Amino acid sequence: MTKRWWHDKVAYQIYPKSFCDSNGDGIGDLGGIISKLDYLKDLGVDIIWLSPIYESPFVDQGYDISDYYKIAQCFGTMEEFDTLLAEAKSRNMYVIMDLVVNHCSSQHKWFQEALANPKSEYRDYFYFVKGKNGQPPSNYRSYFGGSTWEPVKGEKDMYYLHMFAKEQPDLNWENPKVREQIYRMINWWLNKGLAGFRIDAIINIKKDLEFPSFEADGEDGLVSCTKMVDEVTGVGDFLKEMSAVTFEPKDAFTVGEVFNMKKEEMEAFIGEEGYFSSMFDFSAHLLTLGEHGWYDAKPVEFKAWRQTLISSQLEAEGIGFKSNIIENHDEPRGVCTFLPDYARNEQGKKMLATTFLTLRGIPFIYQGQEIGMTNCRRNDISEYDDINTHDQYQVALDAGLTKEEALKVCHDHSRDNARTPMQWKATKHAGFTAGTPWLPVNLNYFSVNVETQARKPESLLNYYKELIALRKFPAYSEIFVYGDFVPAFLEYDNIFAYYRSLADTSVQILVIANYGREIQTLPLGNMLVEKVLLMNTDFKDDLRREARGKCCVTLQSCEAVVLLVSEI
């Protein structure tokens, strides 16, 4: 594998609206991000991913872009963005942004021109389609509920396509002029010094222009729009072209949000000549989805989660790098999703971090993950500011759940769980803002915050620093970055363990985590423990002697250890 500059990096996702507010208006901004660069550098972060900061009406929190060349006023100015790039560069850090080009905002000048003049060239920048038999062109359900087809006011039997909210019309990638405009915009940002992009909802750019209807999968008579995405082919032609004229010449790092890729296409996506540098591993998140929505989702079962991650790791070996996540801006907090109730404590959170940061692939830490931020309970649906949460709340009510039950569903699954303000201090509004935050803070900020944990050597924050430092330590970085992933101890129901190894070295790294309630003693067979590299509890003398003097390792509930081992 050709080594690239991003292979050994650790990335950190910032949700700008909720990260740090520098001017007291209750909304996080570029000034706030700049003020925390030293914090991120000290954590060990190399790449910063900013969720959308473009001009937007914020119907979908910035993923509805009205001008790709402007910074939204609430976040600051282009001059401040340039300062951010310069300050990051001075710290040997890289900045990437969201690339949202499946759709734009209905307030974008292209769409406004298309609505104003049906004969305008911009009409073909989108999908305007005649209805069929007095009905929409097809029976697709959007990601946020309801039909993907919105009637065009003043035009009989005419609709436009939106796979997300109606305020997010899909761009017509079949039109070469659209692609040209998109590529020009991408290169404009790269020329400013941006290191690359996280690429949003990209599989959706390829449409079946016949827009066939499919058998309904719900009582509303609609079918998920992903059905059409799954059936259509040819998205690779667009992705290859985009990469060739934008990313490749600039050696840009790109990570795709890819949900509907076919397994046989992985090499085309993230291989040596792939469309992207990497793609997010959403395999664990898919376990959290219900058949009909959030309301019928089942809790994540450990063995299914373990096997899912193992399978995902193995399918990428020899091909490329996935980007590993515990959580992001579109998911609830990982410690409330992947840890059993008895493990939702500091030790359990360290255990999850150990499993996550030593996998093969590029780790992405989401803001607040490093201090163990959790889901946030709300008292009423009106307290949520997420379009998807409101839709799923109504879906739950329609399915017969009570308001209290539907609200509990939102507590477990809402995207707002990850969007509550970053918890910096045990002071008013968690030190996020001097004003009133756009979204109320999680009330546990008194105990879960950066300032408190920074003072405690044994805190989760400092454990994250140790894990990242271990991953980058010269003696072991080659194994952590390029080493194979080999699962171990699968016969133990509550153990997540694996080796990281290189073919030309005699030593290996063994990661073991006990996700069960009971103590577990694991025989190491012909493996000898050379050194305990890191453990999420104190290095007890009896554990050290047992590890070095016997071919076994004993772990209490929620203990995790990273060992340097060799064959006897």
Backbone torsions as a table, in degrees:
resi	resn	phi	psi	omega
1	MET	NA	130.0	175.6
2	THR	-67.8	127.6	-178.5
3	LYS	-78.5	132.5	-179.4
4	ARG	-118.3	161.1	-171.4
5	TRP	-64.3	-22.5	-175.7
6	TRP	-93.4	-7.4	-173.4
7	HIS	-59.6	-37.6	-174.6
8	ASP	-100.6	16.6	-174.7
9	LYS	-91.4	156.8	173.0
10	VAL	-114.7	127.7	-175.8
11	ALA	-107.0	158.0	-177.6
12	TYR	-139.4	122.9	179.3
13	GLN	-90.0	127.7	174.6
14	ILE	-107.5	128.7	170.7
15	TYR	-97.5	94.2	-165.8
16	PRO	-52.5	-37.4	-176.3
17	LYS	-62.1	-23.4	-173.6
18	SER	-120.5	10.4	-173.9
19	PHE	-87.0	-62.6	179.5
20	CYS	-158.7	128.2	-178.2
21	ASP	-100.7	120.6	-176.3
22	SER	-95.8	-14.0	-174.8
23	ASN	-119.5	5.1	172.6
24	GLY	80.0	13.6	179.5
25	ASP	-90.1	2.2	176.5
26	GLY	89.6	-0.1	-179.2
27	ILE	-121.3	129.1	176.4
28	GLY	-58.9	153.8	-173.0
29	ASP	-151.1	177.2	-178.6
30	LEU	-63.8	-37.9	177.1
31	GLY	-59.3	-39.9	178.1
32	GLY	-65.1	-40.6	178.8
33	ILE	-63.6	-44.9	179.2
34	ILE	-58.2	-39.6	-177.6
35	SER	-67.8	-16.9	-177.2
36	LYS	-108.8	10.2	-179.7
37	LEU	-61.8	-38.2	179.2
38	ASP	-65.6	-35.6	176.3
39	TYR	-61.4	-45.0	-179.0
40	LEU	-67.6	-38.9	177.9
41	LYS	-63.6	-42.3	179.5
42	ASP	-65.3	-32.4	177.0
43	LEU	-66.5	-30.0	-179.1
44	GLY	112.5	14.0	-176.2
45	VAL	-77.3	140.2	177.0
46	ASP	-110.7	-40.8	-176.2
47	ILE	-116.9	130.5	176.6
48	ILE	-109.8	124.1	174.8
49	TRP	-104.0	122.3	176.6
50	LEU	-97.6	121.9	168.4
51	SER	-62.5	165.4	-165.7
52	PRO	-50.9	131.4	174.9
53	ILE	-122.3	12.0	-179.8
54	TYR	-72.9	165.3	174.3
55	GLU	-60.7	134.1	-172.5
56	SER	-164.0	149.7	170.8
57	PRO	-76.0	-10.7	177.3
58	PHE	62.9	39.0	170.7
59	VAL	-67.6	-38.9	176.7
60	ASP	-121.5	49.4	174.7
61	GLN	49.4	44.8	173.5
62	GLY	94.9	-9.4	176.8
63	TYR	-84.1	12.1	170.7
64	ASP	-120.1	94.9	-169.7
65	ILE	-93.7	127.1	179.3
66	SER	-99.2	-17.8	174.5
67	ASP	-153.2	113.3	-176.5
68	TYR	-73.1	-11.9	-175.5
69	TYR	-105.5	6.5	-177.3
70	LYS	-126.0	149.5	173.5
71	ILE	-89.6	134.6	177.0
72	ALA	-59.9	136.5	-174.8
73	GLN	-57.1	-34.3	-177.4
74	CYS	-66.3	-20.9	-179.5
75	PHE	-94.6	-19.1	179.6
76	GLY	132.2	-147.3	-174.1
77	THR	-124.1	167.1	176.4
78	MET	-65.6	-31.1	177.1
79	GLU	-63.7	-40.3	177.5
80	GLU	-66.9	-35.6	177.0
81	PHE	-64.5	-42.5	177.7
82	ASP	-61.6	-37.1	176.6
83	THR	-64.0	-41.7	177.5
84	LEU	-58.6	-46.2	179.2
85	LEU	-59.6	-43.8	-178.1
86	ALA	-67.7	-42.7	-179.5
87	GLU	-67.4	-37.2	177.2
88	ALA	-65.9	-44.2	-179.7
89	LYS	-60.9	-38.7	-179.9
90	SER	-65.2	-18.5	177.9
91	ARG	-103.7	12.0	-177.0
92	ASN	58.5	40.2	177.3
93	MET	-116.6	157.4	-177.2
94	TYR	-118.9	149.3	178.0
95	VAL	-118.9	130.5	171.1
96	ILE	-122.5	156.5	-179.0
97	MET	-124.4	168.4	174.1
98	ASP	-74.2	137.4	172.6
99	LEU	-112.2	106.5	-175.1
100	VAL	-112.7	94.8	-172.8
101	VAL	-129.6	9.2	168.3
102	ASN	-73.3	-31.7	-177.1
103	HIS	-149.0	167.2	172.7
104	CYS	-131.2	-168.5	176.5
105	SER	-86.2	148.8	174.5
106	SER	-66.2	-11.0	176.3
107	GLN	-90.1	-4.6	177.8
108	HIS	-62.8	144.9	-176.0
109	LYS	-60.6	-30.8	178.2
110	TRP	-61.8	-47.0	-176.8
111	PHE	-71.4	-37.2	177.5
112	GLN	-61.9	-39.9	175.8
113	GLU	-65.3	-39.9	-179.5
114	ALA	-64.1	-38.2	178.0
115	LEU	-70.9	-40.1	-174.5
116	ALA	-70.0	-30.9	-174.7
117	ASN	-140.4	102.0	-179.8
118	PRO	-58.9	-19.5	179.2
119	LYS	-94.9	0.7	179.2
120	SER	-66.8	150.7	176.4
121	GLU	-62.2	-22.5	-178.0
122	TYR	-75.0	-13.3	175.9
123	ARG	-60.2	-33.0	-178.8
124	ASP	-88.6	6.8	172.1
125	TYR	-80.9	-11.3	-176.4
126	PHE	-133.0	-177.6	179.1
127	TYR	-106.6	94.3	172.7
128	PHE	-99.9	120.1	-171.5
129	VAL	-135.8	140.3	175.8
130	LYS	-69.3	145.7	176.5
131	GLY	-73.2	174.1	-179.2
132	LYS	-124.8	119.4	177.0
133	ASN	54.9	42.6	177.8
134	GLY	76.4	8.1	-179.5
135	GLN	-120.9	167.8	174.9
136	PRO	-58.1	161.2	-175.9
137	PRO	-58.3	-28.9	178.3
138	SER	-157.3	175.5	-172.4
139	ASN	-104.1	41.0	-178.4
140	TYR	-80.2	140.0	173.7
141	ARG	-99.5	133.2	-178.0
142	SER	-75.1	165.8	178.5
143	TYR	-61.1	-26.8	-178.5
144	PHE	-103.4	13.9	177.6
145	GLY	93.0	152.7	-178.3
146	GLY	79.4	174.7	-177.5
147	SER	-66.4	147.8	173.5
148	THR	-76.5	-7.8	-175.1
149	TRP	-106.4	124.4	179.3
150	GLU	-110.8	126.5	178.6
151	PRO	-61.3	141.3	177.3
152	VAL	-88.4	119.9	-177.8
153	LYS	-62.1	133.3	177.6
154	GLY	83.1	0.0	178.9
155	GLU	-126.3	110.9	-176.3
156	LYS	-64.1	131.1	173.4
157	ASP	60.9	27.6	177.8
158	MET	-115.8	136.8	-177.7
159	TYR	-132.5	157.4	169.2
160	TYR	-121.9	153.5	-173.8
161	LEU	-92.7	135.2	172.9
162	HIS	-144.2	112.4	-179.0
163	MET	-78.9	-14.5	175.5
164	PHE	-113.0	-130.7	-179.9
165	ALA	-73.3	158.8	179.7
166	LYS	-64.3	-19.8	176.9
167	GLU	-84.7	8.7	-179.8
168	GLN	-126.7	72.2	-179.5
169	PRO	-64.4	138.5	-179.6
170	ASP	-72.7	139.0	176.6
171	LEU	-83.0	143.2	-176.4
172	ASN	-89.0	95.3	-178.6
173	TRP	-70.9	-13.3	176.2
174	GLU	-70.4	-17.5	-179.7
175	ASN	-86.3	115.1	-178.7
176	PRO	-57.3	-30.7	179.8
177	LYS	-66.1	-36.3	177.9
178	VAL	-64.9	-47.3	-179.4
179	ARG	-61.7	-41.2	179.5
180	GLU	-60.1	-43.2	178.9
181	GLN	-63.8	-41.5	-179.7
182	ILE	-65.3	-45.0	-178.7
183	TYR	-65.6	-37.3	178.0
184	ARG	-62.6	-41.8	179.4
185	MET	-65.4	-43.7	179.3
186	ILE	-58.0	-47.7	-178.2
187	ASN	-67.4	-30.3	176.4
188	TRP	-60.5	-44.7	179.4
189	TRP	-70.6	-40.5	179.0
190	LEU	-64.3	-36.4	178.4
191	ASN	-67.1	-23.6	176.4
192	LYS	-73.6	-16.7	-179.0
193	GLY	116.9	4.8	175.7
194	LEU	-64.7	142.2	-175.9
195	ALA	-88.2	-12.0	-179.2
196	GLY	158.5	-159.6	-173.3
197	PHE	-145.4	149.0	159.3
198	ARG	-94.4	128.7	-167.6
199	ILE	-107.8	115.4	-168.8
200	ASP	-83.4	133.2	167.8
201	ALA	46.2	39.4	-164.6
202	ILE	-73.9	-28.5	-179.3
203	ILE	-61.6	-26.1	-176.0
204	ASN	-70.2	-9.3	-174.1
205	ILE	-69.5	-19.6	179.5
206	LYS	-95.6	123.2	-178.6
207	LYS	-117.6	152.4	168.1
208	ASP	-86.0	108.9	-172.4
209	LEU	-68.4	-8.6	171.6
210	GLU	-80.3	-18.1	-178.9
211	PHE	45.4	58.9	-178.5
212	PRO	-69.6	147.1	172.6
213	SER	-82.5	156.6	178.7
214	PHE	-129.0	169.6	178.3
215	GLU	-60.8	133.4	-177.7
216	ALA	-61.6	146.0	176.1
217	ASP	-115.4	12.6	178.2
218	GLY	-152.5	168.5	-177.9
219	GLU	-69.2	-13.3	178.5
220	ASP	-79.2	-0.7	179.8
221	GLY	78.7	5.5	-177.7
222	LEU	-105.6	167.5	176.0
223	VAL	-129.6	144.5	-179.5
224	SER	-55.4	137.0	-179.9
225	CYS	-62.8	-16.8	177.3
226	THR	-65.6	-20.8	178.1
227	LYS	-61.4	-45.1	177.9
228	MET	-65.1	-39.7	179.1
229	VAL	-62.8	-41.1	179.6
230	ASP	-64.5	-34.3	-173.6
231	GLU	-83.7	-29.0	-174.2
232	VAL	-81.8	153.6	177.7
233	THR	-124.7	163.8	173.7
234	GLY	109.3	1.3	-178.8
235	VAL	-63.3	-28.0	-179.2
236	GLY	-60.1	-30.8	178.7
237	ASP	-62.2	-42.4	178.5
238	PHE	-66.8	-45.3	-175.1
239	LEU	-66.5	-39.2	178.5
240	LYS	-63.9	-43.4	179.2
241	GLU	-63.5	-45.7	-179.2
242	MET	-60.3	-45.0	-179.9
243	SER	-63.0	-41.9	-175.2
244	ALA	-65.1	-33.3	-174.9
245	VAL	-103.1	-0.9	-179.9
246	THR	-131.5	-68.8	-170.4
247	PHE	-68.7	-49.2	-173.6
248	GLU	-59.9	-48.1	-178.9
249	PRO	-62.2	-24.4	-177.1
250	LYS	-99.6	0.9	-175.7
251	ASP	51.2	44.9	-176.0
252	ALA	-82.5	145.4	173.8
253	PHE	-87.0	127.8	-179.8
254	THR	-131.7	139.0	177.5
255	VAL	-131.5	122.3	-173.7
256	GLY	-91.1	140.4	167.1
257	GLU	-89.0	99.2	-171.7
258	VAL	-125.1	114.6	-179.7
259	PHE	-107.4	-28.3	-169.0
260	ASN	-112.8	19.2	179.5
261	MET	-68.5	140.3	174.9
262	LYS	-80.5	142.2	-172.4
263	LYS	-55.5	-37.9	-177.8
264	GLU	-70.4	-7.2	-178.5
265	GLU	-95.6	0.8	-173.7
266	MET	-58.3	-43.6	-179.5
267	GLU	-62.3	-37.5	178.2
268	ALA	-65.1	-30.9	-177.8
269	PHE	-82.4	-48.0	-172.6
270	ILE	-130.6	15.7	176.4
271	GLY	-73.9	-172.2	-177.1
272	GLU	-53.8	-37.5	178.2
273	GLU	-112.6	31.9	-173.7
274	GLY	-70.7	163.9	177.7
275	TYR	-63.6	-35.6	-176.1
276	PHE	-124.9	160.7	174.5
277	SER	-70.2	-34.1	-174.9
278	SER	-160.4	172.2	173.0
279	MET	-145.3	148.2	-178.7
280	PHE	-68.5	142.8	174.4
281	ASP	-90.7	102.0	179.9
282	PHE	-98.3	10.8	-173.3
283	SER	-58.8	-40.5	180.0
284	ALA	-69.0	-39.3	179.5
285	HIS	-60.7	-35.3	-178.9
286	LEU	-62.7	-22.9	177.6
287	LEU	-69.8	-17.6	-176.3
288	THR	-89.0	-3.9	-174.4
289	LEU	-87.3	140.3	174.5
290	GLY	-88.8	169.9	-179.3
291	GLU	-68.6	-35.1	-176.8
292	HIS	-118.7	-1.2	-178.6
293	GLY	151.4	-168.0	-179.8
294	TRP	-64.9	-33.2	-168.7
295	TYR	-65.5	-26.5	179.8
296	ASP	-110.4	20.7	175.4
297	ALA	-74.8	143.1	179.6
298	LYS	-99.3	151.7	174.6
299	PRO	-58.0	148.2	-179.3
300	VAL	-71.6	125.8	-179.6
301	GLU	-92.6	135.7	-169.9
302	PHE	-56.6	-49.4	-175.2
303	LYS	-64.0	-36.1	177.2
304	ALA	-67.1	-40.7	178.5
305	TRP	-63.8	-46.8	179.6
306	ARG	-59.2	-48.1	-178.0
307	GLN	-66.2	-35.4	178.9
308	THR	-63.3	-45.9	179.3
309	LEU	-67.7	-39.1	178.3
310	ILE	-61.6	-47.6	179.9
311	SER	-60.8	-40.5	-179.5
312	SER	-66.1	-40.5	177.8
313	GLN	-62.1	-46.3	-174.5
314	LEU	-69.0	-33.3	-176.7
315	GLU	-71.9	-17.5	179.7
316	ALA	-94.0	-14.2	-177.7
317	GLU	-64.1	137.4	-178.5
318	GLY	79.3	-1.8	-179.1
319	ILE	-115.3	-58.0	-176.9
320	GLY	-176.4	-162.6	-176.7
321	PHE	-110.9	129.7	166.5
322	LYS	-90.3	163.2	173.9
323	SER	-106.8	123.0	-172.5
324	ASN	-93.2	136.3	179.5
325	ILE	-135.6	147.9	167.2
326	ILE	-95.2	-33.5	-177.4
327	GLU	-159.5	166.6	171.1
328	ASN	-154.5	-167.9	-175.0
329	HIS	-70.3	-14.0	-178.1
330	ASP	-103.0	6.9	-174.3
331	GLU	-133.6	156.6	172.5
332	PRO	-68.7	173.5	-177.4
333	ARG	-67.8	134.1	-173.7
334	GLY	-64.0	-33.3	-178.8
335	VAL	-67.7	-22.1	177.4
336	CYS	-92.0	-5.4	-176.7
337	THR	-108.6	-44.2	-171.0
338	PHE	-106.2	-5.5	175.9
339	LEU	-104.3	135.8	173.8
340	PRO	-65.6	162.2	-175.7
341	ASP	-51.9	-44.1	-175.2
342	TYR	-70.6	-12.5	-178.0
343	ALA	-104.0	5.3	-177.3
344	ARG	-85.5	62.6	179.9
345	ASN	-138.9	-178.5	-176.3
346	GLU	-59.8	-41.2	-178.5
347	GLN	-67.1	-41.4	178.4
348	GLY	-64.9	-39.3	178.9
349	LYS	-65.1	-37.7	176.0
350	LYS	-66.3	-37.7	178.4
351	MET	-61.6	-46.2	179.1
352	LEU	-62.0	-40.9	178.7
353	ALA	-62.8	-38.9	179.9
354	THR	-63.1	-46.2	178.0
355	THR	-60.2	-41.2	-173.4
356	PHE	-73.7	-47.5	-170.7
357	LEU	-80.3	-7.8	179.3
358	THR	-107.4	4.7	174.7
359	LEU	-68.8	164.6	172.8
360	ARG	-78.2	132.6	-179.6
361	GLY	129.4	179.7	-177.0
362	ILE	-95.7	116.1	-178.9
363	PRO	-77.5	132.1	172.0
364	PHE	-112.6	117.9	175.9
365	ILE	-95.4	132.6	177.6
366	TYR	-95.1	141.5	-175.1
367	GLN	-49.3	129.5	-179.5
368	GLY	91.8	-18.3	177.7
369	GLN	-60.3	-37.1	-175.9
370	GLU	-71.0	-11.6	174.2
371	ILE	-114.3	4.0	175.2
372	GLY	78.3	36.1	177.5
373	MET	-61.2	147.2	-172.6
374	THR	-120.5	173.7	173.7
375	ASN	-60.0	154.4	-175.1
376	CYS	-118.5	124.2	-178.4
377	ARG	-81.4	134.4	176.4
378	ARG	-116.3	157.2	-176.3
379	ASN	-96.1	-14.7	-177.4
380	ASP	-156.1	151.4	-178.5
381	ILE	-62.7	-25.6	179.7
382	SER	-65.4	-16.1	-179.2
383	GLU	-82.7	-6.1	177.1
384	TYR	-92.7	144.3	-177.3
385	ASP	-118.7	27.1	-175.6
386	ASP	-118.4	125.9	-177.7
387	ILE	-61.0	-36.5	-179.4
388	ASN	-69.8	-36.4	178.7
389	THR	-64.8	-42.9	179.1
390	HIS	-63.2	-38.3	178.2
391	ASP	-65.1	-46.6	-177.5
392	GLN	-69.6	-30.3	174.1
393	TYR	-61.6	-44.1	179.6
394	GLN	-68.9	-37.7	176.5
395	VAL	-59.2	-41.5	179.3
396	ALA	-65.5	-41.7	177.9
397	LEU	-63.9	-42.4	179.7
398	ASP	-64.0	-26.0	179.6
399	ALA	-83.2	-2.7	175.9
400	GLY	105.4	2.8	178.5
401	LEU	-75.0	151.3	174.3
402	THR	-75.1	167.6	178.4
403	LYS	-60.3	-38.6	179.6
404	GLU	-65.7	-41.7	179.4
405	GLU	-68.0	-40.2	179.3
406	ALA	-65.8	-35.9	178.5
407	LEU	-68.1	-36.5	176.5
408	LYS	-63.4	-38.2	176.8
409	VAL	-59.9	-42.6	179.6
410	CYS	-66.2	-37.8	177.6
411	HIS	-60.6	-36.2	-177.9
412	ASP	-80.9	-26.6	-169.5
413	HIS	-126.7	-11.5	-172.6
414	SER	-62.2	143.4	174.6
415	ARG	-67.5	-23.8	178.5
416	ASP	-64.6	-20.0	176.4
417	ASN	-57.5	-34.7	-179.4
418	ALA	-91.0	-6.7	-173.4
419	ARG	-105.7	0.3	174.5
420	THR	-63.9	150.8	-175.1
421	PRO	-56.4	145.4	176.5
422	MET	-59.3	138.6	-173.9
423	GLN	-100.0	97.1	-175.1
424	TRP	-89.8	-39.0	-174.3
425	LYS	-142.1	168.6	175.8
426	ALA	-91.2	35.3	178.0
427	THR	-111.9	178.9	-175.5
428	LYS	-52.7	133.9	-179.2
429	HIS	57.9	26.5	174.6
430	ALA	60.2	21.8	-180.0
431	GLY	73.3	8.4	-179.5
432	PHE	-74.4	-38.3	-175.1
433	THR	-151.7	153.3	172.9
434	ALA	-87.3	-9.1	-179.9
435	GLY	-103.8	-148.1	177.4
436	THR	-101.2	118.4	-175.5
437	PRO	-64.3	145.6	-179.0
438	TRP	-61.6	-28.8	176.7
439	LEU	-133.0	128.5	-176.8
440	PRO	-56.6	145.0	179.9
441	VAL	-73.9	158.5	173.4
442	ASN	-71.4	130.6	-173.0
443	LEU	-68.3	-7.9	178.1
444	ASN	-84.2	11.5	-178.2
445	TYR	-64.1	-19.1	178.3
446	PHE	-61.2	-34.2	-178.9
447	SER	-107.6	-24.5	-178.9
448	VAL	-109.7	95.9	179.0
449	ASN	-158.1	161.7	-175.7
450	VAL	-65.4	-47.8	-174.1
451	GLU	-58.8	-45.4	179.9
452	THR	-64.1	-45.0	-177.2
453	GLN	-71.4	-30.0	179.7
454	ALA	-62.8	-28.1	-178.5
455	ARG	-82.4	-14.8	-176.1
456	LYS	-105.5	113.4	-179.0
457	PRO	-56.7	-30.9	-176.3
458	GLU	-91.3	9.5	-174.9
459	SER	-72.2	164.2	176.5
460	LEU	-61.2	-41.9	179.7
461	LEU	-56.6	-47.8	-178.9
462	ASN	-70.6	-27.6	175.6
463	TYR	-68.1	-39.6	175.3
464	TYR	-59.2	-41.1	178.9
465	LYS	-61.7	-41.6	179.2
466	GLU	-64.7	-42.8	179.5
467	LEU	-61.8	-45.5	-179.6
468	ILE	-65.7	-41.3	178.6
469	ALA	-63.4	-39.1	177.8
470	LEU	-63.9	-42.5	179.6
471	ARG	-60.2	-33.1	-176.8
472	LYS	-95.3	-6.5	-176.4
473	PHE	-60.1	128.0	-172.1
474	PRO	-51.1	-36.1	-176.8
475	ALA	-69.7	-21.2	-173.6
476	TYR	-122.8	-9.7	-172.6
477	SER	-62.1	-36.1	-179.5
478	GLU	-62.1	-39.8	179.0
479	ILE	-68.2	-45.8	-178.1
480	PHE	-64.6	-35.5	-176.3
481	VAL	-84.4	-51.2	-171.7
482	TYR	-107.7	-5.5	-177.1
483	GLY	-67.8	153.5	175.8
484	ASP	-69.0	158.9	175.4
485	PHE	-110.1	120.2	-178.7
486	VAL	-126.9	109.7	-178.9
487	PRO	-63.5	150.5	-178.4
488	ALA	-141.2	158.1	174.8
489	PHE	55.6	38.7	179.1
490	LEU	-67.3	-17.9	179.8
491	GLU	-74.1	-10.4	177.7
492	TYR	-96.1	123.0	-169.9
493	ASP	-61.9	-33.5	-171.7
494	ASN	-118.8	20.2	178.6
495	ILE	-106.4	131.1	171.2
496	PHE	-112.5	110.7	-175.7
497	ALA	-141.7	150.0	177.7
498	TYR	-162.6	155.9	174.2
499	TYR	-97.9	147.9	166.8
500	ARG	-117.9	125.1	-173.3
501	SER	-148.2	155.5	173.8
502	LEU	-116.4	144.2	-173.7
503	ALA	-62.9	-31.6	-173.2
504	ASP	-99.0	15.8	178.6
505	THR	-124.5	149.7	-178.4
506	SER	-86.1	-23.3	-179.5
507	VAL	-94.7	154.5	177.7
508	GLN	-133.0	164.2	172.9
509	ILE	-109.6	129.2	179.9
510	LEU	-114.1	123.0	177.8
511	VAL	-108.5	126.2	-180.0
512	ILE	-131.9	133.7	176.9
513	ALA	-135.0	132.7	179.8
514	ASN	-100.4	99.8	-179.2
515	TYR	-86.3	1.4	-178.7
516	GLY	-90.5	176.5	178.1
517	ARG	-82.8	-27.2	-171.3
518	GLU	-98.4	155.5	174.4
519	ILE	-65.0	143.8	-179.2
520	GLN	-131.4	131.8	173.6
521	THR	-111.3	122.8	-173.3
522	LEU	-113.6	121.4	177.5
523	PRO	-74.6	134.3	-177.9
524	LEU	-96.6	-0.5	176.3
525	GLY	60.4	-121.6	-176.7
526	ASN	-91.9	16.1	179.4
527	MET	-98.5	136.0	178.3
528	LEU	-110.5	131.9	178.1
529	VAL	-78.9	115.1	178.4
530	GLU	-83.1	-36.6	-174.3
531	LYS	-164.4	142.3	170.7
532	VAL	-87.7	108.9	-176.9
533	LEU	-78.1	-37.3	-179.1
534	LEU	-165.9	145.6	176.6
535	MET	-145.2	147.7	-175.1
536	ASN	-85.6	4.4	171.7
537	THR	-129.6	175.7	-179.5
538	ASP	-60.4	145.7	175.1
539	PHE	-73.0	94.1	-178.9
540	LYS	-78.8	141.1	-177.5
541	ASP	-58.7	-39.4	-178.0
542	ASP	-66.9	-35.3	178.2
543	LEU	-67.6	-40.4	-180.0
544	ARG	-63.0	-46.0	-178.9
545	ARG	-64.3	-42.4	-179.4
546	GLU	-64.3	-40.7	-178.7
547	ALA	-65.9	-37.0	-175.4
548	ARG	-91.5	-28.7	-175.0
549	GLY	-94.8	-15.5	-179.9
550	LYS	-131.1	158.1	178.4
551	CYS	-90.1	56.3	176.9
552	CYS	-156.7	161.7	176.4
553	VAL	-132.8	132.7	179.1
554	THR	-111.3	127.0	-179.6
555	LEU	-123.9	133.7	172.3
556	GLN	-74.4	171.5	175.4
557	SER	-56.2	132.0	176.8
558	CYS	68.8	16.1	173.0
559	GLU	-88.8	145.7	176.9
560	ALA	-138.1	145.2	-177.6
561	VAL	-142.7	145.8	174.4
562	VAL	-115.7	118.6	-173.0
563	LEU	-117.9	142.9	167.5
564	LEU	-93.5	121.3	-174.6
565	VAL	-129.1	160.8	175.8
566	SER	-145.8	161.6	179.0
567	GLU	-78.8	138.8	179.1
568	ILE	-70.7	NA	NA
